[in-house]
Amino acid sequence: MRWAERIFGGQKTSNLDEEFERVRARAALGNLVIFRADHGCLVFPALAKDSVSPQMIASVEQTIPSTFKRNVAVIADTKWAGQASPNIQLANQAISFFGMLVGFTFIGHSVWVFNGSANLLSSGCRNADLLIVDSASLVQLGRNWRSAAQSAMRNPHIVIHDRATFKLRNLN
């Protein structure tokens, strides 16, 4: 499958849980979904598994094995997705581990990204098995972000992607 991107218009409602339910449904179809500030979505379809090297698949499998499909919520910069021509280069600049997220989708995990603002936190983390937080986003999160996220998650496991070391570290 050729890498493509599609933008869905925002359907801003007063019910963020319903909006994120649509985000999770799109992610469950194998897409990497970016929830934009205007409540629209930027959707990157998963790469075909046979288009990726076995070494890359093995690397991603070591991080989050595909034996159990997980819902992965990500808190990271999403401003780039609202630009006139969002693309993979902008995604890689804004989210230093974007390639890792793409890898999670091609081994079958559902992945969605949102900016982590207080009004989105519970809805964005709902039903997640894993929350990955970009270390650059930590400064914008409120004091009680961790408990708000964990209370909404299906399995409250939080990791921080450390930009300095390019490693995931457990927060729990």
MARZAZA-283834 format. One line per field, with one value per atom (N, C-alpha, C): residue in one letter; atom name; residue number from 1; x, y negated, z. Coordinates in Angstrom, 2 decimals. Example, Ala and Ser with C-alpha at 12.3 -4.5 7.8 and 13.67 -1.06 7.14 Angstrom:
# MARZAZA-283834
dotor a,a,a,s,s,s
pati N,CA,C,N,CA,C
rolum 1,1,1,2,2,2
px 13.19,12.30,13.20,12.85,13.67,12.90
py 5.69,4.50,3.30,2.25,1.06,-0.03
pz 7.80,7.80,7.80,7.08,7.14,7.87
# end
This chain:
# MARZAZA-283834
dotor m,m,m,r,r,r,w,w,w,a,a,a,e,e,e,r,r,r,i,i,i,f,f,f,g,g,g,g,g,g,q,q,q,k,k,k,t,t,t,s,s,s,n,n,n,l,l,l,d,d,d,e,e,e,e,e,e,f,f,f,e,e,e,r,r,r,v,v,v,r,r,r,a,a,a,r,r,r,a,a,a,a,a,a,l,l,l,g,g,g,n,n,n,l,l,l,v,v,v,i,i,i,f,f,f,r,r,r,a,a,a,d,d,d,h,h,h,g,g,g,c,c,c,l,l,l,v,v,v,f,f,f,p,p,p,a,a,a,l,l,l,a,a,a,k,k,k,d,d,d,s,s,s,v,v,v,s,s,s,p,p,p,q,q,q,m,m,m,i,i,i,a,a,a,s,s,s,v,v,v,e,e,e,q,q,q,t,t,t,i,i,i,p,p,p,s,s,s,t,t,t,f,f,f,k,k,k,r,r,r,n,n,n,v,v,v,a,a,a,v,v,v,i,i,i,a,a,a,d,d,d,t,t,t,k,k,k,w,w,w,a,a,a,g,g,g,q,q,q,a,a,a,s,s,s,p,p,p,n,n,n,i,i,i,q,q,q,l,l,l,a,a,a,n,n,n,q,q,q,a,a,a,i,i,i,s,s,s,f,f,f,f,f,f,g,g,g,m,m,m,l,l,l,v,v,v,g,g,g,f,f,f,t,t,t,f,f,f,i,i,i,g,g,g,h,h,h,s,s,s,v,v,v,w,w,w,v,v,v,f,f,f,n,n,n,g,g,g,s,s,s,a,a,a,n,n,n,l,l,l,l,l,l,s,s,s,s,s,s,g,g,g,c,c,c,r,r,r,n,n,n,a,a,a,d,d,d,l,l,l,l,l,l,i,i,i,v,v,v,d,d,d,s,s,s,a,a,a,s,s,s,l,l,l,v,v,v,q,q,q,l,l,l,g,g,g,r,r,r,n,n,n,w,w,w,r,r,r,s,s,s,a,a,a,a,a,a,q,q,q,s,s,s,a,a,a,m,m,m,r,r,r,n,n,n,p,p,p,h,h,h,i,i,i,v,v,v,i,i,i,h,h,h,d,d,d,r,r,r,a,a,a,t,t,t,f,f,f,k,k,k,l,l,l,r,r,r,n,n,n,l,l,l,n,n,n
pati N,CA,C,N,CA,C,N,CA,C,N,CA,C,N,CA,C,N,CA,C,N,CA,C,N,CA,C,N,CA,C,N,CA,C,N,CA,C,N,CA,C,N,CA,C,N,CA,C,N,CA,C,N,CA,C,N,CA,C,N,CA,C,N,CA,C,N,CA,C,N,CA,C,N,CA,C,N,CA,C,N,CA,C,N,CA,C,N,CA,C,N,CA,C,N,CA,C,N,CA,C,N,CA,C,N,CA,C,N,CA,C,N,CA,C,N,CA,C,N,CA,C,N,CA,C,N,CA,C,N,CA,C,N,CA,C,N,CA,C,N,CA,C,N,CA,C,N,CA,C,N,CA,C,N,CA,C,N,CA,C,N,CA,C,N,CA,C,N,CA,C,N,CA,C,N,CA,C,N,CA,C,N,CA,C,N,CA,C,N,CA,C,N,CA,C,N,CA,C,N,CA,C,N,CA,C,N,CA,C,N,CA,C,N,CA,C,N,CA,C,N,CA,C,N,CA,C,N,CA,C,N,CA,C,N,CA,C,N,CA,C,N,CA,C,N,CA,C,N,CA,C,N,CA,C,N,CA,C,N,CA,C,N,CA,C,N,CA,C,N,CA,C,N,CA,C,N,CA,C,N,CA,C,N,CA,C,N,CA,C,N,CA,C,N,CA,C,N,CA,C,N,CA,C,N,CA,C,N,CA,C,N,CA,C,N,CA,C,N,CA,C,N,CA,C,N,CA,C,N,CA,C,N,CA,C,N,CA,C,N,CA,C,N,CA,C,N,CA,C,N,CA,C,N,CA,C,N,CA,C,N,CA,C,N,CA,C,N,CA,C,N,CA,C,N,CA,C,N,CA,C,N,CA,C,N,CA,C,N,CA,C,N,CA,C,N,CA,C,N,CA,C,N,CA,C,N,CA,C,N,CA,C,N,CA,C,N,CA,C,N,CA,C,N,CA,C,N,CA,C,N,CA,C,N,CA,C,N,CA,C,N,CA,C,N,CA,C,N,CA,C,N,CA,C,N,CA,C,N,CA,C,N,CA,C,N,CA,C,N,CA,C,N,CA,C,N,CA,C,N,CA,C,N,CA,C,N,CA,C,N,CA,C,N,CA,C,N,CA,C,N,CA,C,N,CA,C,N,CA,C,N,CA,C,N,CA,C,N,CA,C,N,CA,C,N,CA,C,N,CA,C,N,CA,C,N,CA,C,N,CA,C,N,CA,C,N,CA,C,N,CA,C,N,CA,C,N,CA,C,N,CA,C,N,CA,C,N,CA,C,N,CA,C,N,CA,C,N,CA,C,N,CA,C,N,CA,C,N,CA,C,N,CA,C,N,CA,C,N,CA,C
rolum 1,1,1,2,2,2,3,3,3,4,4,4,5,5,5,6,6,6,7,7,7,8,8,8,9,9,9,10,10,10,11,11,11,12,12,12,13,13,13,14,14,14,15,15,15,16,16,16,17,17,17,18,18,18,19,19,19,20,20,20,21,21,21,22,22,22,23,23,23,24,24,24,25,25,25,26,26,26,27,27,27,28,28,28,29,29,29,30,30,30,31,31,31,32,32,32,33,33,33,34,34,34,35,35,35,36,36,36,37,37,37,38,38,38,39,39,39,40,40,40,41,41,41,42,42,42,43,43,43,44,44,44,45,45,45,46,46,46,47,47,47,48,48,48,49,49,49,50,50,50,51,51,51,52,52,52,53,53,53,54,54,54,55,55,55,56,56,56,57,57,57,58,58,58,59,59,59,60,60,60,61,61,61,62,62,62,63,63,63,64,64,64,65,65,65,66,66,66,67,67,67,68,68,68,69,69,69,70,70,70,71,71,71,72,72,72,73,73,73,74,74,74,75,75,75,76,76,76,77,77,77,78,78,78,79,79,79,80,80,80,81,81,81,82,82,82,83,83,83,84,84,84,85,85,85,86,86,86,87,87,87,88,88,88,89,89,89,90,90,90,91,91,91,92,92,92,93,93,93,94,94,94,95,95,95,96,96,96,97,97,97,98,98,98,99,99,99,100,100,100,101,101,101,102,102,102,103,103,103,104,104,104,105,105,105,106,106,106,107,107,107,108,108,108,109,109,109,110,110,110,111,111,111,112,112,112,113,113,113,114,114,114,115,115,115,116,116,116,117,117,117,118,118,118,119,119,119,120,120,120,121,121,121,122,122,122,123,123,123,124,124,124,125,125,125,126,126,126,127,127,127,128,128,128,129,129,129,130,130,130,131,131,131,132,132,132,133,133,133,134,134,134,135,135,135,136,136,136,137,137,137,138,138,138,139,139,139,140,140,140,141,141,141,142,142,142,143,143,143,144,144,144,145,145,145,146,146,146,147,147,147,148,148,148,149,149,149,150,150,150,151,151,151,152,152,152,153,153,153,154,154,154,155,155,155,156,156,156,157,157,157,158,158,158,159,159,159,160,160,160,161,161,161,162,162,162,163,163,163,164,164,164,165,165,165,166,166,166,167,167,167,168,168,168,169,169,169,170,170,170,171,171,171,172,172,172
px 0.84,0.00,0.89,0.54,1.26,0.87,1.87,1.60,0.74,-0.33,-1.25,-1.75,-2.37,-2.97,-4.31,-5.23,-6.56,-6.94,-7.60,-8.04,-9.56,-10.06,-11.49,-11.84,-12.91,-13.34,-13.75,-13.57,-13.94,-15.44,-15.86,-17.27,-17.33,-16.97,-16.89,-18.26,-18.30,-19.54,-19.24,-20.26,-20.07,-19.70,-19.68,-19.39,-18.05,-16.99,-15.66,-15.54,-16.27,-16.22,-16.70,-17.75,-18.24,-17.21,-16.58,-15.56,-14.40,-13.94,-12.82,-13.24,-14.51,-14.97,-14.77,-15.06,-14.81,-13.31,-12.49,-11.04,-10.57,-11.02,-10.61,-11.10,-12.29,-12.82,-11.94,-11.50,-10.60,-9.26,-8.76,-7.48,-7.58,-8.71,-8.90,-8.87,-9.07,-9.01,-7.58,-6.60,-5.20,-4.58,-5.26,-4.76,-4.07,-3.12,-2.58,-3.36,-4.08,-5.01,-4.50,-4.43,-4.04,-5.30,-5.64,-6.80,-6.32,-6.83,-6.38,-7.12,-6.59,-7.19,-8.60,-8.89,-10.23,-11.18,-10.74,-11.48,-11.63,-10.89,-10.79,-9.71,-9.56,-8.57,-7.69,-6.43,-5.50,-5.22,-5.46,-5.39,-4.29,-3.36,-2.30,-2.59,-2.91,-3.16,-1.88,-2.05,-0.90,-0.21,1.09,1.86,1.55,1.63,1.47,2.68,2.42,3.49,4.59,4.22,5.22,6.07,5.75,6.55,7.61,7.70,8.63,9.63,10.87,11.92,11.66,12.07,11.91,12.62,13.74,14.47,13.64,12.96,12.13,10.95,10.33,9.22,9.69,10.85,11.39,11.64,12.14,12.40,11.11,10.07,8.79,8.17,8.28,7.74,8.40,9.66,10.34,9.77,9.29,8.75,7.34,6.45,5.08,4.73,4.85,4.57,3.13,2.97,1.66,0.80,1.27,0.50,-0.81,-0.84,-2.07,-2.24,-3.31,-3.55,-3.88,-3.18,-3.35,-3.88,-4.59,-5.01,-3.96,-3.30,-2.20,-2.59,-2.75,-3.00,-1.65,-1.51,-0.24,-0.52,0.22,0.16,1.42,1.20,2.32,1.81,2.72,2.39,1.53,0.40,-0.47,-0.69,-0.01,-0.20,0.12,1.12,1.55,0.43,-0.46,-1.53,-2.60,-2.63,-3.60,-3.10,-1.87,-1.33,-1.99,-1.83,-2.48,-2.07,-0.81,-0.32,0.46,-0.22,0.51,1.09,2.26,2.90,3.77,4.37,5.17,6.39,6.99,8.16,7.81,6.67,6.22,5.93,5.33,5.03,6.31,7.33,8.61,9.31,9.16,9.75,9.05,7.74,6.94,6.96,6.94,6.89,8.11,9.14,10.41,10.32,9.28,9.10,7.94,7.64,6.53,6.73,7.95,8.23,7.87,8.10,7.74,6.22,5.48,4.02,3.52,4.14,3.79,4.04,5.14,5.46,4.41,3.91,2.87,1.63,1.28,0.09,0.31,1.52,1.67,1.80,1.95,1.87,0.51,-0.44,-1.81,-2.35,-1.57,-2.07,-2.88,-3.84,-4.61,-3.89,-3.59,-2.81,-3.50,-3.67,-4.20,-3.38,-3.26,-2.44,-3.31,-3.14,-3.84,-2.91,-3.27,-2.34,-2.30,-3.17,-3.10,-3.63,-4.32,-4.88,-5.89,-6.08,-6.90,-8.30,-8.91,-10.26,-10.32,-9.20,-9.17,-8.64,-8.03,-7.28,-8.09,-9.21,-10.01,-10.55,-11.12,-11.68,-10.58,-9.44,-8.33,-7.70,-7.73,-7.13,-8.11,-9.40,-10.42,-10.13,-10.21,-10.01,-8.60,-7.63,-6.25,-5.63,-4.79,-4.01,-2.64,-2.23,-0.92,-1.04,-0.43,-0.33,1.14,1.50,2.87,2.83,3.65,3.70,5.05,5.04,6.26,6.83,8.09,8.68,8.55,8.50,8.34,6.94,5.98,4.61,4.37,5.30,5.10,4.86,5.50,5.39,3.98,3.22,1.87,0.80,1.13,0.15,-0.07,-1.30,-1.64,-1.11,-1.31,-0.81,-1.37,-2.63,-3.28,-3.47,-2.67,-2.86,-2.75,-1.81,-1.55,-2.76,-3.36,-4.52,-5.72,-5.88,-6.99,-6.83,-5.61,-5.35,-5.58,-5.00,-5.11,-6.55,-7.34,-8.73,-9.57,-9.16,-9.91,-9.42,-8.21,-7.60,-8.17,-8.17,-8.59,-7.53,-6.28,-5.13,-4.18,-4.11,-3.37,-1.85,-1.28,0.17,0.64,1.51,1.99,3.50,3.97,5.40,5.69,6.90,7.36,8.38,8.22,9.25,10.22,11.42,12.45,13.16,12.98,13.60,15.13,15.69,17.14,17.78,17.13,17.70,17.02,15.89,15.05,14.64,14.34,13.90,12.58,11.84,10.60,10.92,10.40,10.59,9.23,9.07,7.81,7.60,6.39,6.03,5.36,4.75,4.02,4.98
py 1.18,0.00,-1.24,-2.19,-3.45,-4.30,-4.99,-5.87,-7.03,-7.27,-8.33,-9.03,-10.15,-10.84,-11.40,-11.41,-11.94,-12.83,-13.89,-14.78,-14.71,-14.46,-14.46,-15.75,-16.37,-17.63,-17.44,-18.50,-18.45,-18.41,-17.63,-17.58,-17.95,-19.19,-19.64,-19.56,-18.82,-18.68,-19.00,-19.02,-19.24,-17.94,-16.82,-15.54,-15.01,-15.29,-14.83,-13.32,-12.64,-11.17,-10.62,-11.21,-10.76,-11.04,-12.21,-12.55,-11.58,-11.27,-10.33,-8.90,-8.58,-7.26,-7.10,-8.15,-8.12,-8.02,-8.71,-8.64,-7.21,-6.60,-5.23,-4.24,-4.47,-3.58,-3.65,-4.84,-4.98,-4.33,-4.50,-3.90,-2.37,-1.84,-0.38,0.24,-0.57,-0.07,0.00,-0.27,-0.19,-1.53,-2.60,-3.94,-4.55,-5.44,-6.29,-7.59,-7.98,-9.10,-10.24,-11.42,-12.63,-13.45,-13.72,-14.54,-15.99,-16.78,-18.16,-19.10,-20.31,-21.32,-21.69,-21.62,-21.96,-20.77,-19.70,-18.45,-17.64,-18.00,-17.17,-16.13,-15.22,-14.17,-14.11,-13.89,-13.59,-12.10,-11.35,-9.89,-9.38,-8.62,-7.97,-6.47,-5.89,-4.44,-3.66,-2.51,-1.67,-1.18,-1.05,-0.45,1.04,1.61,3.05,3.72,4.75,5.40,5.94,6.38,6.92,5.83,4.56,3.47,2.98,3.62,3.21,4.33,3.96,4.96,5.79,7.05,7.90,7.33,6.64,6.05,4.94,4.15,3.08,3.67,4.70,5.36,5.93,6.56,7.14,6.05,4.92,3.80,3.29,3.13,2.65,3.70,4.96,6.06,6.10,5.72,5.69,4.61,3.54,2.44,2.77,3.12,3.54,4.73,5.94,7.13,7.12,7.73,7.77,8.94,9.73,10.89,10.48,9.30,8.74,7.34,7.14,5.84,4.80,3.68,2.64,1.36,0.62,-0.74,-1.68,-2.42,-3.28,-4.74,-5.46,-6.90,-7.60,-8.72,-9.45,-10.92,-11.50,-12.94,-13.54,-14.37,-15.00,-16.24,-16.94,-18.14,-17.76,-18.44,-18.20,-19.47,-20.56,-21.82,-21.66,-20.90,-20.69,-20.11,-19.31,-18.64,-19.61,-20.81,-21.81,-22.72,-22.51,-23.33,-22.98,-23.86,-23.68,-22.37,-22.00,-20.77,-19.92,-19.30,-18.46,-17.25,-16.82,-15.67,-14.93,-13.86,-13.00,-13.74,-14.60,-15.35,-16.24,-16.94,-17.77,-16.91,-15.75,-14.84,-14.42,-14.05,-13.63,-14.75,-15.97,-17.11,-17.38,-17.27,-17.58,-16.45,-15.21,-14.03,-13.18,-13.29,-12.65,-11.13,-10.54,-9.08,-8.69,-9.55,-9.28,-7.94,-7.65,-6.37,-5.17,-5.28,-4.21,-4.03,-5.14,-5.06,-4.40,-4.75,-4.11,-2.60,-2.23,-0.82,-0.09,-0.76,-0.13,0.17,-0.72,-0.47,0.69,0.83,1.91,3.28,3.35,4.67,4.88,3.94,4.18,3.40,2.53,1.75,0.54,0.10,-1.10,-2.28,-3.32,-4.45,-5.76,-6.61,-7.95,-8.95,-10.16,-11.21,-12.43,-13.06,-14.30,-15.17,-16.43,-17.37,-17.33,-16.63,-16.46,-17.63,-18.56,-19.67,-19.11,-19.84,-19.35,-18.93,-19.67,-19.33,-18.05,-17.62,-16.42,-15.18,-15.38,-14.30,-13.04,-13.16,-11.96,-11.29,-12.07,-11.49,-10.89,-11.56,-11.08,-9.81,-9.61,-8.42,-7.27,-7.54,-6.52,-5.26,-4.12,-2.79,-2.51,-3.34,-3.08,-2.03,-1.19,-0.21,-0.78,-1.75,-2.37,-3.83,-4.70,-6.12,-6.45,-6.99,-7.46,-8.98,-9.58,-11.04,-11.51,-12.39,-13.01,-13.88,-13.72,-14.49,-16.00,-16.42,-17.84,-18.34,-17.44,-17.82,-17.89,-17.42,-17.38,-18.76,-19.79,-21.13,-21.69,-21.26,-21.78,-21.05,-19.90,-19.10,-19.68,-19.65,-20.17,-19.29,-19.74,-19.04,-17.62,-17.44,-16.14,-15.33,-15.58,-14.93,-13.41,-12.95,-11.52,-10.76,-11.25,-10.56,-10.65,-11.79,-11.93,-10.93,-10.78,-9.84,-8.41,-8.04,-6.67,-6.27,-7.20,-6.85,-6.59,-7.13,-6.92,-5.70,-5.25,-4.18,-2.81,-1.93,-0.55,0.18,-0.01,0.53,-0.64,-1.17,-2.41,-2.25,-2.12,-2.03,-3.27,-4.06,-5.30,-5.24,-5.62,-5.75,-7.13,-7.60,-8.88,-8.59,-9.22,-9.12,-10.27,-9.91,-10.90,-11.32,-12.57,-13.07,-13.06,-13.23,-13.28,-11.92,-10.85,-9.51,-8.66,-9.14,-8.41,-7.05,-7.03,-5.81,-6.03,-4.94,-4.97,-4.59,-5.35,-5.01,-4.95,-3.92,-3.73,-4.84,-5.30,-6.31,-5.65,-4.50,-3.82,-3.24
pz 0.00,0.00,0.00,-0.78,-0.85,0.36,0.93,2.08,1.63,2.33,1.95,3.20,3.00,4.13,3.70,4.62,4.36,5.53,5.25,6.31,6.39,7.57,7.81,8.51,8.11,8.72,10.15,10.92,12.33,12.52,13.46,13.84,15.31,15.58,16.96,17.61,18.70,19.45,20.91,21.70,23.13,23.83,23.10,23.70,23.16,23.90,23.48,23.46,24.35,24.35,23.02,22.45,21.14,20.05,20.10,19.10,19.17,20.38,20.51,20.21,20.35,19.94,18.43,17.67,16.22,15.93,16.70,16.54,16.78,17.88,18.20,17.15,16.61,15.56,14.31,13.94,12.78,13.07,14.29,14.65,14.65,15.05,15.09,13.70,12.68,11.30,10.77,11.63,11.23,10.90,11.21,10.91,12.12,11.84,12.89,12.78,13.84,13.77,14.65,14.05,14.77,15.00,16.27,16.61,16.65,15.72,15.57,16.51,16.66,17.54,17.10,15.78,15.28,15.38,16.01,16.22,14.93,13.91,12.72,12.95,12.03,12.15,10.91,11.14,10.07,10.21,9.15,9.23,8.31,8.90,8.13,8.13,6.98,6.93,7.27,7.89,8.24,6.98,7.08,5.99,5.93,4.76,4.63,5.28,6.06,6.80,5.88,4.68,3.76,3.10,3.33,2.76,3.74,4.90,5.94,6.19,6.45,6.64,7.90,7.88,9.07,10.30,10.09,11.21,11.87,11.04,11.59,12.36,11.82,12.51,13.85,13.86,15.09,16.13,15.70,16.61,17.25,16.43,16.94,17.86,17.49,18.31,19.69,19.79,21.09,21.99,21.40,22.18,22.68,21.78,22.14,21.25,21.78,20.96,20.41,19.26,18.60,19.05,19.98,20.44,21.08,21.67,22.25,21.66,20.92,20.28,21.34,21.28,22.28,21.69,22.53,22.20,22.77,21.89,22.31,22.11,23.21,23.16,23.30,22.61,22.61,22.84,23.78,23.99,23.37,22.35,21.64,20.92,20.29,19.52,18.32,18.17,17.01,16.18,16.53,15.78,14.30,13.98,12.60,11.74,12.35,11.60,11.12,11.67,11.25,10.14,9.68,8.60,7.27,6.32,5.01,4.33,4.45,3.81,4.80,5.76,6.71,5.99,6.43,5.79,6.79,6.33,7.20,7.72,6.91,7.36,8.55,8.46,9.58,10.81,10.58,11.68,12.39,11.63,12.20,12.95,12.48,13.18,14.50,14.51,15.70,16.73,16.23,17.11,16.78,17.61,17.29,17.17,17.72,17.66,16.74,15.78,14.86,14.13,13.73,13.06,13.92,15.22,16.15,16.17,16.15,16.15,14.87,13.75,12.48,12.59,13.20,13.39,14.22,15.25,16.07,15.24,14.30,13.48,12.53,11.97,11.00,11.63,12.96,13.60,14.29,14.07,14.48,15.66,16.26,17.39,16.89,17.68,17.39,18.04,17.25,17.75,17.40,18.41,18.19,19.00,18.46,19.05,19.30,20.46,20.78,21.60,21.79,22.42,23.94,24.59,26.03,26.85,26.21,26.99,28.00,29.08,30.19,29.76,28.82,28.40,27.55,27.01,26.16,26.89,28.03,28.67,28.95,29.61,29.94,28.68,27.78,26.55,25.68,25.60,24.78,25.31,26.61,27.22,27.42,27.23,27.47,26.65,27.31,26.72,26.23,26.59,26.19,27.11,26.52,27.27,27.62,26.83,27.00,26.63,27.43,27.11,26.98,25.82,25.60,25.61,26.45,26.55,26.04,25.06,24.56,25.69,26.03,27.12,26.88,25.63,25.32,25.70,25.86,26.21,27.71,28.50,29.95,30.55,30.01,30.59,30.45,29.47,29.25,30.05,30.60,31.32,32.72,33.15,34.48,35.60,36.83,38.00,38.14,37.87,38.10,36.82,35.80,34.51,34.63,35.43,35.53,36.08,37.17,37.74,36.81,36.13,35.16,34.02,33.53,32.43,32.89,34.02,34.51,34.80,35.32,35.65,34.41,33.26,32.02,31.24,31.53,30.74,31.09,30.11,30.33,31.16,30.81,31.54,31.76,32.97,33.20,33.19,32.02,31.86,31.11,31.74,31.14,30.99,29.80,29.56,29.00,29.25,28.73,27.64,26.48,25.46,25.72,26.15,26.48,25.20,24.82,23.59,23.67,24.85,25.00,24.74,25.17,25.03,23.96,23.45,22.50,23.06,24.36,25.02,25.73,25.87,26.63,28.07,29.02,30.42,31.11,31.94,32.66,33.67,33.74,34.73,35.92,35.72,36.81,37.82
# end
